[in-house]
Amino acid sequence: MEVDIIITIGIAAVLLFTIGQVARGMRSAATHKTLRKAIEQGQVLTPELIERLDMTPAPGLADQRIGLVLVALALALVATGIINPGDDNYRQMFTIALFPLLVGAALLARPWLAKRFSGE
């Protein structure tokens, strides 16, 4: 059973990473297509617009969203361990749930910690 869980988690991680990369590529292609169309129509691209396109959004909100998903995943793993009967199921699922729980908690606490240690 342990090997099956490890393989499943590995496959899920690879799929999530691949989906994220494809989505980023699609967003980039759509932005480039829009810019190309604007240039073909003769619209002026100001330096401010180009600079805004180059900026990446602040990571705080995305980190909080990922943190919430990881905490929810950990709670689902804990619930799975409780619901499924078995001699050692609950302990194995609690152990597996610790990683997403701690990473999610760290991502959720990051803005608070950054504000606290920056002296604001």
C-alpha positions as CSV (number, residue, x, y, z in Angstrom):
1,M,0.0,0.0,0.0
2,E,2.8,2.5,0.8
3,V,4.3,2.1,-2.7
4,D,1.0,2.8,-4.3
5,I,0.5,6.0,-2.3
6,I,4.0,7.2,-3.2
7,I,3.5,6.5,-6.9
8,T,0.1,8.2,-6.9
9,I,1.5,11.3,-5.1
10,G,4.4,11.4,-7.6
11,I,2.1,11.2,-10.6
12,A,-0.2,13.9,-9.2
13,A,2.8,16.2,-8.6
14,V,4.0,15.8,-12.1
15,L,0.5,16.4,-13.5
16,L,0.0,19.5,-11.5
17,F,3.4,20.9,-12.5
18,T,2.7,20.1,-16.2
19,I,-0.8,21.8,-16.0
20,G,0.7,24.9,-14.4
21,Q,3.4,25.2,-17.1
22,V,0.9,24.7,-19.9
23,A,-1.4,27.3,-18.4
24,R,1.5,29.8,-18.1
25,G,2.5,29.2,-21.7
26,M,-1.1,29.7,-22.8
27,R,-1.4,33.0,-20.9
28,S,1.9,34.2,-22.4
29,A,0.8,33.2,-25.9
30,A,-2.5,35.1,-25.4
31,T,-0.7,38.2,-24.3
32,H,1.7,38.1,-27.2
33,K,-1.2,37.6,-29.6
34,T,-3.0,40.6,-28.2
35,L,0.2,42.8,-28.4
36,R,0.8,41.6,-32.0
37,K,-2.8,42.4,-33.0
38,A,-2.5,45.9,-31.4
39,I,0.7,46.7,-33.2
40,E,-0.8,45.5,-36.6
41,Q,-3.7,47.8,-36.1
42,G,-1.4,50.7,-35.5
43,Q,-2.1,51.3,-31.8
44,V,0.7,53.0,-29.8
45,L,2.2,50.9,-27.1
46,T,3.4,53.3,-24.4
47,P,6.5,52.4,-22.3
48,E,4.2,52.3,-19.2
49,L,2.1,49.7,-20.8
50,I,5.0,47.5,-21.7
51,E,6.5,48.0,-18.2
52,R,3.2,46.9,-16.6
53,L,3.1,43.8,-18.8
54,D,6.6,42.9,-17.7
55,M,5.7,43.1,-14.0
56,T,4.7,40.0,-12.1
57,P,1.9,40.2,-9.5
58,A,2.8,40.2,-5.8
59,P,3.2,36.7,-4.6
60,G,1.2,37.1,-1.4
61,L,-2.3,36.4,-2.7
62,A,-1.2,33.4,-4.8
63,D,0.7,32.0,-1.8
64,Q,-2.3,32.3,0.4
65,R,-4.5,30.5,-2.1
66,I,-1.9,27.6,-2.4
67,G,-1.6,27.5,1.4
68,L,-5.4,27.1,1.8
69,V,-5.4,24.3,-0.8
70,L,-2.6,22.5,0.9
71,V,-4.3,22.8,4.3
72,A,-7.5,21.5,2.8
73,L,-5.6,18.6,1.2
74,A,-4.0,17.7,4.6
75,L,-7.4,17.8,6.3
76,A,-8.8,15.5,3.5
77,L,-5.9,13.1,4.1
78,V,-6.6,13.1,7.8
79,A,-10.3,12.4,7.2
80,T,-9.4,9.6,4.8
81,G,-7.3,8.0,7.5
82,I,-10.1,8.3,10.1
83,I,-12.8,7.0,7.7
84,N,-11.0,4.0,6.2
85,P,-10.8,1.1,8.6
86,G,-7.5,-0.6,9.1
87,D,-4.9,-1.3,11.7
88,D,-2.4,1.5,10.8
89,N,-4.3,3.6,8.2
90,Y,-4.9,6.6,10.4
91,R,-1.2,6.9,11.4
92,Q,0.0,6.6,7.8
93,M,-2.5,9.2,6.6
94,F,-1.7,11.5,9.4
95,T,2.0,11.2,8.6
96,I,1.4,11.9,4.9
97,A,-0.9,14.8,5.8
98,L,1.9,16.5,7.9
99,F,3.8,17.7,4.8
100,P,1.0,19.6,3.0
101,L,-0.3,20.9,6.4
102,L,3.1,22.4,7.4
103,V,3.8,23.8,4.0
104,G,0.3,25.3,3.8
105,A,0.6,26.8,7.2
106,A,4.0,28.3,6.3
107,L,2.5,29.9,3.2
108,L,-0.5,31.2,5.1
109,A,1.8,32.7,7.8
110,R,4.3,34.2,5.4
111,P,2.6,37.7,5.0
112,W,2.2,38.0,8.7
113,L,5.8,37.0,9.4
114,A,7.1,39.3,6.6
115,K,5.2,42.2,8.1
116,R,6.3,41.4,11.6
117,F,10.0,41.1,10.8
118,S,10.2,44.1,8.4
119,G,9.3,46.4,11.3
120,E,6.1,47.8,9.9
